[in-house]
Amino acid sequence: MLLSWLKSRRRRRLRERPFPPAWADLLRRTVRQVEWLGDEERRRLEAWIAVFLAEKRFEGCGMGITDEVRLAVAGQAGIVALGLGDHYFDRLRSILVHPDDFRVPNSAPLGGDLALEWQEARLGETWTGGSMSLSWPDVVAGGRMRDGPRSVVIHEFAHQFDGLDGEIDGLPPLPPARTRSWLAEWDACRGRFEAALEEGRATAFDEYAAESPAEFFAVASECFFQDPHRLVRHDRAVHDLLTEAWRQDPLARVPQQARNRRR
């Protein structure tokens, strides 16, 4: 009880501090969505970022960690957290940033005692133990919205959100009375997406979403935040279910022609 009270008091003090002007400038330059926030949302985002940066450890894996790096990650994470109140992804303790994509070991059984082993390239990775890895060029591309509906930061924080119940399984935190019906509607969305892929029809987001329920939630969340108009055109139900899960609606702020403008 005492530790919880102390944490709440520390966070309140961090939120109440003036946001450094240099940080505000970096945030606008690295996270394009900031320009579409209203004054109240921007203040909440800045307060959230102040707490997040005070509590998370950033580590450079072959590169330096600057305020630009920290704000590019925290700004995109803060956008997805705008509807979550005082949620700061407490299980996440460290964020590792790489100068490019990175490789992780993978294996597949071949039968008996044999297994095929290889190094697999990744843009991002989340571990339930409390760490996350990100490719810096992809952090930049997502923040500046240069890569269609993709954002590696949003993707990995969607996994963090998904895993709050202890398992990254494609089911985000929901009221118990709504979980079963939400999941049934979501599974129907996944079915329509997979059918579109099989028939060669256009989809709102990348086919990687078909890898698993967890990846479907994460990839769909990228599109939900980065290009909600595209998502609505392809499947309004996906948008509506994600609005319920994330407790916000980016469709109300992201301009319809945002994708056609470059920074």
C-alpha positions as CSV (number, residue, x, y, z in Angstrom):
1,M,0.0,0.0,0.0
2,L,2.8,2.4,0.9
3,L,4.8,1.6,-2.2
4,S,1.7,2.2,-4.4
5,W,1.0,5.5,-2.7
6,L,4.7,6.6,-3.2
7,K,4.6,5.6,-6.8
8,S,1.3,7.5,-7.4
9,R,2.8,10.6,-5.7
10,R,6.0,10.4,-7.8
11,R,4.1,10.1,-11.0
12,R,1.8,13.0,-10.1
13,R,4.8,15.2,-9.6
14,L,6.4,14.1,-12.9
15,R,3.1,14.9,-14.7
16,E,2.9,18.3,-13.1
17,R,6.4,19.5,-14.2
18,P,6.6,21.7,-17.2
19,F,7.4,19.8,-20.4
20,P,10.8,20.9,-21.6
21,P,10.5,23.0,-24.8
22,A,13.4,21.1,-26.4
23,W,11.4,17.8,-25.8
24,A,8.3,19.3,-27.3
25,D,10.2,20.3,-30.4
26,L,11.7,16.8,-30.8
27,L,8.4,15.2,-30.2
28,R,6.7,17.2,-33.0
29,R,9.5,16.3,-35.4
30,T,9.7,12.6,-34.6
31,V,6.0,11.7,-34.0
32,R,3.8,13.2,-36.8
33,Q,0.5,12.4,-35.0
34,V,1.3,15.0,-32.4
35,E,0.3,17.7,-34.8
36,W,-3.3,16.4,-34.9
37,L,-3.9,16.3,-31.2
38,G,-6.0,18.9,-29.4
39,D,-4.5,20.9,-26.6
40,E,-5.9,18.7,-23.9
41,E,-4.7,15.5,-25.5
42,R,-1.3,17.0,-26.1
43,R,-0.9,17.9,-22.5
44,R,-1.9,14.4,-21.4
45,L,0.5,12.9,-23.9
46,E,3.4,15.1,-22.6
47,A,2.6,14.2,-19.0
48,W,2.4,10.5,-19.9
49,I,5.8,10.7,-21.6
50,A,7.4,12.4,-18.6
51,V,6.5,9.5,-16.4
52,F,7.3,6.9,-19.0
53,L,10.8,8.3,-19.6
54,A,11.5,8.5,-15.9
55,E,10.6,4.9,-15.3
56,K,12.0,3.0,-18.4
57,R,15.7,2.2,-19.1
58,F,16.8,2.7,-22.7
59,E,19.9,0.8,-24.0
60,G,21.7,1.3,-27.2
61,C,22.9,-1.9,-29.0
62,G,25.6,-0.5,-31.1
63,M,24.3,3.1,-31.1
64,G,23.9,6.0,-28.7
65,I,20.7,6.8,-26.9
66,T,19.7,10.5,-27.3
67,D,16.6,12.4,-26.4
68,E,15.4,12.1,-30.0
69,V,15.5,8.3,-29.7
70,R,13.7,8.3,-26.3
71,L,11.0,10.7,-27.5
72,A,10.4,8.9,-30.8
73,V,9.7,5.7,-28.9
74,A,7.8,7.3,-26.0
75,G,5.7,9.5,-28.2
76,Q,4.4,6.6,-30.3
77,A,3.8,4.5,-27.2
78,G,2.0,7.5,-25.6
79,I,-0.3,7.8,-28.6
80,V,-1.6,4.3,-28.1
81,A,-1.9,4.8,-24.3
82,L,-4.1,8.0,-24.6
83,G,-7.2,6.0,-23.9
84,L,-5.8,3.9,-21.1
85,G,-5.6,6.4,-18.2
86,D,-2.7,6.1,-15.9
87,H,-1.3,2.9,-17.6
88,Y,2.4,3.0,-18.1
89,F,3.2,-0.6,-19.2
90,D,4.6,-1.4,-15.8
91,R,5.9,-4.8,-16.8
92,L,8.2,-3.2,-19.3
93,R,11.5,-2.2,-17.8
94,S,14.0,-1.8,-20.6
95,I,13.9,-0.9,-24.2
96,L,16.9,-1.9,-26.4
97,V,17.4,0.1,-29.6
98,H,19.4,-1.2,-32.5
99,P,20.9,0.7,-35.4
100,D,19.2,-1.6,-37.9
101,D,17.2,-4.8,-37.9
102,F,18.6,-7.4,-35.6
103,R,18.8,-11.2,-35.5
104,V,17.4,-13.6,-33.0
105,P,18.0,-17.4,-32.8
106,N,15.2,-19.6,-34.1
107,S,14.8,-23.4,-34.5
108,A,12.4,-26.0,-35.8
109,P,12.4,-29.8,-34.8
110,L,13.4,-32.2,-37.6
111,G,12.6,-35.3,-35.8
112,G,14.5,-37.4,-33.2
113,D,17.3,-35.3,-31.7
114,L,17.7,-33.1,-34.7
115,A,16.6,-29.5,-35.1
116,L,17.1,-26.9,-37.7
117,E,18.6,-23.7,-36.3
118,W,19.0,-20.3,-37.9
119,Q,19.2,-16.5,-37.1
120,E,16.0,-14.6,-38.0
121,A,16.0,-10.9,-38.8
122,R,13.6,-8.8,-36.7
123,L,12.4,-5.2,-36.6
124,G,11.0,-5.5,-33.1
125,E,10.6,-8.0,-30.4
126,T,8.8,-8.1,-27.1
127,W,9.5,-10.4,-24.2
128,T,7.1,-11.0,-21.3
129,G,10.1,-10.8,-18.9
130,G,10.1,-7.0,-19.2
131,S,12.2,-6.0,-22.2
132,M,11.6,-4.9,-25.8
133,S,14.0,-4.5,-28.8
134,L,13.4,-2.1,-31.7
135,S,15.1,-1.2,-34.9
136,W,15.8,2.6,-34.9
137,P,15.2,3.2,-38.7
138,D,11.8,1.5,-38.3
139,V,11.0,3.6,-35.2
140,V,11.7,6.7,-37.3
141,A,9.7,5.5,-40.3
142,G,6.7,4.7,-38.1
143,G,6.8,8.0,-36.2
144,R,7.0,10.0,-39.3
145,M,4.4,7.8,-41.0
146,R,6.7,6.9,-43.9
147,D,5.8,3.2,-44.1
148,G,2.1,3.0,-44.9
149,P,0.1,1.8,-41.9
150,R,3.2,0.3,-40.2
151,S,4.8,1.2,-36.9
152,V,7.1,-1.1,-35.1
153,V,6.6,0.8,-31.9
154,I,2.8,0.5,-32.0
155,H,3.2,-3.1,-33.0
156,E,5.3,-4.0,-30.0
157,F,3.3,-2.0,-27.5
158,A,0.2,-3.7,-28.8
159,H,1.9,-7.0,-27.8
160,Q,2.6,-5.4,-24.4
161,F,-1.0,-4.4,-24.0
162,D,-2.2,-7.9,-25.2
163,G,0.1,-9.6,-22.6
164,L,-1.3,-7.8,-19.5
165,D,-3.1,-11.0,-18.6
166,G,0.3,-12.9,-18.7
167,E,-0.1,-14.3,-22.2
168,I,0.4,-12.6,-25.6
169,D,-2.5,-14.3,-27.4
170,G,-4.4,-11.7,-29.3
171,L,-7.0,-11.0,-26.6
172,P,-6.5,-7.5,-25.1
173,P,-7.8,-6.6,-21.6
174,L,-11.6,-6.3,-21.7
175,P,-14.4,-6.3,-19.1
176,P,-15.1,-10.0,-18.3
177,A,-18.7,-9.7,-19.4
178,R,-17.6,-8.6,-22.8
179,T,-14.6,-10.9,-23.4
180,R,-16.4,-13.8,-25.0
181,S,-18.6,-11.8,-27.4
182,W,-15.7,-9.5,-28.4
183,L,-13.5,-12.5,-29.1
184,A,-16.2,-14.1,-31.3
185,E,-16.6,-10.9,-33.3
186,W,-12.8,-10.6,-33.6
187,D,-12.4,-14.1,-34.8
188,A,-14.9,-13.4,-37.5
189,C,-12.7,-10.4,-38.6
190,R,-9.7,-12.7,-38.7
191,G,-11.6,-15.1,-40.9
192,R,-12.6,-12.4,-43.4
193,F,-9.0,-11.2,-43.5
194,E,-7.6,-14.7,-44.2
195,A,-10.3,-15.3,-46.8
196,A,-9.3,-12.1,-48.6
197,L,-5.6,-13.2,-48.6
198,E,-6.5,-16.6,-50.0
199,E,-8.6,-15.0,-52.8
200,G,-6.0,-12.4,-53.6
201,R,-8.1,-9.5,-52.6
202,A,-6.7,-6.2,-51.2
203,T,-6.4,-6.0,-47.4
204,A,-6.0,-3.1,-45.0
205,F,-2.7,-4.4,-43.6
206,D,0.2,-6.7,-44.1
207,E,-0.3,-10.5,-44.5
208,Y,2.0,-11.0,-41.5
209,A,-1.2,-10.5,-39.5
210,A,-2.2,-14.1,-40.5
211,E,0.7,-15.6,-38.6
212,S,-1.2,-15.9,-35.3
213,P,-4.0,-14.3,-33.2
214,A,-1.4,-12.2,-31.4
215,E,0.1,-10.9,-34.7
216,F,-3.4,-10.1,-36.1
217,F,-4.1,-7.9,-33.1
218,A,-0.7,-6.1,-33.3
219,V,-0.7,-5.6,-37.0
220,A,-4.4,-4.4,-37.0
221,S,-3.5,-2.0,-34.2
222,E,-0.8,-0.5,-36.3
223,C,-3.3,0.3,-39.1
224,F,-5.9,1.5,-36.5
225,F,-3.6,4.2,-35.3
226,Q,-1.6,5.0,-38.4
227,D,-4.3,4.9,-41.1
228,P,-7.8,4.4,-39.6
229,H,-9.6,5.6,-42.7
230,R,-7.9,2.7,-44.7
231,L,-9.0,0.3,-42.0
232,V,-12.6,1.5,-42.1
233,R,-12.7,1.1,-45.8
234,H,-11.7,-2.5,-45.6
235,D,-13.5,-3.7,-42.5
236,R,-15.4,-1.3,-40.2
237,A,-15.8,-4.1,-37.6
238,V,-12.1,-4.3,-37.0
239,H,-11.9,-0.6,-36.4
240,D,-14.9,-0.6,-34.0
241,L,-13.6,-3.5,-32.0
242,L,-10.2,-1.9,-31.7
243,T,-11.8,1.4,-30.6
244,E,-13.4,-0.6,-27.8
245,A,-10.1,-2.3,-26.9
246,W,-7.9,0.8,-27.0
247,R,-10.7,3.1,-25.6
248,Q,-10.0,5.8,-28.2
249,D,-10.8,6.5,-31.9
250,P,-7.9,7.9,-34.0
251,L,-10.4,8.2,-36.9
252,A,-11.6,11.4,-35.2
253,R,-8.1,13.1,-35.4
254,V,-6.1,11.5,-38.3
255,P,-6.8,13.4,-41.5
256,Q,-8.1,11.3,-44.3
257,Q,-5.4,12.5,-46.7
258,A,-2.6,12.1,-44.2
259,R,-1.0,9.3,-46.1
260,N,-0.5,11.5,-49.1
261,R,1.6,14.1,-47.3
262,R,5.3,13.5,-46.6
263,R,7.7,14.9,-44.0
